[in-house]
C-alpha cells in the first residue's frame, strides 16, 4: 500500500440550510477534513473557516477537538494537517479489500462488455497461473482453465508478470523457465523475452497470437501495486481473427479494466 495517507471518502455535500438552521458538528468536521484533503497541504484555521463558510470561533472549537482525538495534528507554526488516526483507518479499510474479489468483479464486467473469455492471472514461480476466469457467452472455449499453470514464455500475461524486474532477473527467469509451446511459436530466447517483457509493462499491454494454442489470441494488461510491481494481469482470450477485426476496442477495454482494479484497491 502507498505510504501516503490513504484518501478518505468525501462526505456527501451538505445541503444548504435555511436562515437560522444549524450545521451539525460532524458535518463541519468532515468539511474540514475534505478541505485539507483537496488542498493536499497544511492550512490555518482562518483559511479553513473561509473555505467552508463557517464561523471562525466554531472552526477553532472543532479543530481543537479533532486534534485531541488525533484526527488532525497541529504543527509548530499553528497550521493543521490530517492526523495519524486517519492513516490507521485507511490501512484498516485497504486491508478489508480482498484483491481477488475486486478483480473478479471487474472480470465479470469486462466479460459482459466484450463478450469474450476473461482471465485473472498471477505468477507461480516459472509459471503463469489462472486465478479466476469468466467464460464468454459464445461457443469459443479455451484450453486453460481455473488453476491452469502455463510456462511464462507462452503467454501475454507471463511477460507482464516479470516486466517490473531487472533485465538480469528477467533473463535468468526466462533462461530456465522457457519451454517450447505446443504450436512451436512461443519465443524461447531469454534476451528477446526480457526486452519484450519490459516494453509490454511500460505500454501496459501484451498481446500474443498462436503462441500457446492454434487460432487463439490473448490481450493482457497488468495490475500493478503502488511500487509498480505487476502482481497479476487481466486478459481477454479470444479467437485469433477477432483481434485483427477489432484490436483497438479490446486493448482499450482491457487496459481500462486493469486501471479500475488498481484504482479500487488504492494502488493508482
C-alpha positions in Angstrom: 0.0 0.0 0.0 1.1 3.5 -0.7 3.0 5.1 2.2 1.0 8.3 1.9 -2.1 8.8 3.9 -4.9 6.9 2.1 -7.6 9.3 0.9 -10.8 9.1 2.8 -14.2 9.1 1.1 -15.7 12.5 0.8 -18.8 13.3 2.7 -21.9 14.0 0.7 -22.3 17.7 0.0 -24.0 19.4 2.9 -27.5 20.6 1.9 -27.9 24.4 2.1 -29.5 25.3 5.4 -32.2 27.9 5.7 -31.6 31.0 7.8 -31.2 30.1 11.4 -30.6 26.3 10.6 -27.5 24.8 12.2 -24.9 22.7 10.5 -24.0 19.7 12.7 -20.7 19.3 14.3 -19.9 16.1 12.3 -20.7 17.9 9.0 -18.3 20.7 9.9 -15.6 18.2 10.9 -16.0 16.4 7.5 -15.9 19.7 5.7 -12.6 20.5 7.4 -11.1 17.1 6.6 -12.3 17.3 3.0 -10.8 20.7 2.6 -7.4 19.6 3.8 -7.5 16.5 1.5 -8.3 18.6 -1.5 -5.6 21.2 -0.7 -3.1 18.4 0.0 -1.2 20.8 2.3 -1.5 22.1 5.9 -3.7 25.2 6.4 -4.5 27.7 9.0 -7.9 27.9 10.9 -8.8 31.2 9.2 -8.3 29.7 5.7 -10.3 26.7 6.6 -13.2 28.8 8.1 -13.3 31.0 5.0 -13.2 28.0 2.6 -16.1 26.1 4.3 -18.1 29.2 5.2 -18.1 28.6 8.9 -17.7 31.0 11.9 -14.0 31.2 12.9 -14.9 30.5 16.5 -16.8 27.3 15.6 -13.8 26.1 13.4 -11.4 26.7 16.3 -13.5 24.5 18.7 -13.8 21.7 16.1 -10.1 21.8 15.2 -9.2 21.6 18.9 -11.5 18.6 19.3 -10.1 16.8 16.2 -6.5 17.5 17.3 -7.2 16.0 20.7 -8.6 12.9 19.0 -5.6 12.7 16.7 -7.8 13.1 13.6 -5.9 16.3 13.0 -2.4 17.4 14.0 -1.2 20.9 14.8 2.2 21.8 13.6 4.6 24.1 15.4 3.7 27.0 13.2 0.0 26.6 14.1 -1.0 25.1 10.8 -3.2 22.0 10.9 -3.0 18.8 8.8 -4.5 15.4 8.7 -3.8 13.3 11.8 -2.3 9.8 12.3 -5.6 8.3 13.3 -6.9 8.7 9.8 -3.9 6.8 8.4 -4.8 3.8 10.6 -8.4 4.0 9.5 -7.2 4.0 5.9 -5.0 1.0 6.5 -7.8 -1.0 8.0 -10.1 -0.1 5.1 -7.5 -1.1 2.5 -6.8 -4.4 4.2 -10.6 -5.2 4.0 -10.5 -5.0 0.2 -9.8 -8.5 -1.0 -7.8 -8.3 -4.2 -9.4 -11.3 -5.9 -12.9 -10.1 -5.0 -12.2 -6.7 -6.6 -10.5 -8.3 -9.6 -13.3 -10.8 -10.1 -15.9 -8.1 -10.1 -14.1 -6.3 -12.9 -13.5 -9.5 -14.7 -17.3 -10.2 -14.9 -17.9 -6.6 -16.0 -15.3 -6.9 -18.8 -16.7 -10.3 -19.9 -20.2 -8.7 -20.3 -18.6 -5.7 -22.1 -16.6 -7.5 -24.7 -18.4 -10.9 -24.7 -15.2 -12.9 -24.6 -13.5 -15.1 -22.0 -11.7 -13.1 -19.3 -9.0 -14.4 -17.0 -7.2 -13.0 -14.0 -3.7 -14.5 -13.9 -0.8 -14.4 -11.5 2.7 -15.9 -11.3 3.7 -19.1 -9.5 7.5 -19.4 -9.9 8.3 -20.2 -13.5 4.6 -20.4 -14.5 1.6 -18.2 -15.1 -1.5 -19.5 -13.2 -5.1 -18.8 -13.9 -6.6 -17.4 -10.6 -10.1 -16.5 -11.8 -12.0 -16.9 -15.1 -15.2 -15.9 -16.7 -16.3 -17.8 -19.9 -17.6 -15.7 -22.8 -21.2 -16.3 -24.0 -20.3 -17.8 -27.3 -19.2 -21.3 -28.3 -15.4 -20.5 -28.2 -13.7 -22.2 -25.4 -10.1 -22.1 -24.3 -7.9 -25.0 -23.0 -6.6 -23.1 -20.0 -9.0 -23.3 -17.0 -9.1 -22.1 -13.5 -5.9 -23.2 -11.8 -4.1 -24.0 -15.0 -0.3 -23.4 -14.9 1.5 -22.4 -18.1 5.2 -21.5 -18.8 5.7 -17.8 -18.6 7.1 -17.5 -22.2 3.9 -18.9 -23.7 1.6 -16.1 -22.7 1.0 -12.4 -22.9 0.4 -12.3 -19.1 3.6 -14.2 -18.4 5.7 -11.4 -19.9 3.9 -8.7 -17.9 4.3 -10.6 -14.6 8.1 -10.3 -14.7 8.2 -6.9 -16.5 9.0 -4.9 -13.4 12.1 -7.0 -12.6 15.6 -6.0 -13.6 16.9 -7.2 -17.0 19.2 -9.6 -15.3 16.4 -11.1 -13.2 14.1 -11.4 -16.2 16.7 -13.1 -18.4 17.6 -15.5 -15.6 13.9 -16.5 -15.2 13.4 -16.9 -18.9 16.5 -19.0 -19.3 15.3 -21.7 -17.1 11.5 -21.2 -17.3 11.1 -21.1 -21.1 9.6 -24.1 -22.8 8.7 -25.0 -26.4 5.0 -24.4 -26.8 2.5 -26.9 -28.5 2.4 -24.6 -31.5 6.2 -24.1 -31.6 5.6 -20.4 -31.9 6.4 -19.2 -28.4 9.7 -17.4 -28.2 12.4 -19.1 -26.0 15.2 -16.6 -26.3 15.8 -15.1 -22.9 17.2 -11.8 -24.0 14.4 -11.2 -26.5 11.7 -12.2 -24.0 13.2 -9.9 -21.3 13.1 -6.9 -23.7 9.6 -7.7 -24.7 8.5 -8.0 -21.1 9.9 -4.6 -20.2 8.3 -3.0 -23.2 4.9 -4.6 -22.5 4.8 -3.4 -18.9 5.7 0.1 -20.0 2.9 0.0 -22.6 0.5 -1.7 -20.1 -0.3 -4.1 -22.9 0.8 -7.5 -24.0 -0.6 -9.5 -27.0 0.2 -13.0 -28.1 -1.3 -14.8 -31.0 -1.0 -18.6 -31.7 1.9 -19.0 -29.2 0.3 -21.5 -26.9 -2.7 -22.7 -28.8 -3.6 -22.6 -32.5 -6.0 -19.9 -33.6 -6.1 -18.4 -30.1 -5.1 -14.9 -29.0 -4.7 -13.2 -25.7 -4.7 -9.5 -24.9 -3.5 -8.7 -21.3 -2.9 -5.6 -19.2 -1.0 -5.5 -15.9 -2.4 -4.9 -12.4 0.4 -3.2 -10.5 0.9 -2.4 -6.9 1.9 1.1 -5.7 5.6 0.2 -6.1 5.0 -0.7 -9.8 5.3 -4.4 -9.5 2.9 -6.4 -11.6 1.1 -8.7 -9.1 -1.5 -10.0 -11.6 -3.0 -9.4 -15.0 -6.4 -9.2 -16.5 -6.7 -10.7 -20.0 -9.1 -11.3 -22.9 -8.8 -14.7 -24.5 -10.4 -14.9 -27.9 -10.2 -16.3 -31.4 -7.3 -15.0 -33.5 -9.3 -13.4 -36.2 -11.3 -11.2 -33.8 -8.1 -9.5 -32.6 -7.4 -8.4 -36.2 -11.0 -7.2 -36.7 -11.4 -5.0 -33.6 -8.0 -4.7 -31.9 -8.5 -1.1 -30.6 -11.7 -2.0 -28.8 -10.2 -4.9 -27.0 -7.0 -3.2 -26.0 -8.8 -0.1 -24.7 -11.2 -2.3 -22.7 -8.6 -4.5 -21.0 -6.4 -1.5 -20.1 -9.4 0.3 -18.5 -10.3 -2.8 -16.5 -6.8 -3.1 -15.1 -6.8 0.5 -14.2 -10.2 0.2 -12.4 -8.9 -2.7 -10.3 -5.8 -0.6 -9.3 -8.0 2.4 -8.5 -10.4 0.4 -6.4 -7.6 -1.0 -4.4 -6.0 2.4 -3.9 -2.9 1.4 -5.9 -3.1 4.2 -8.5 
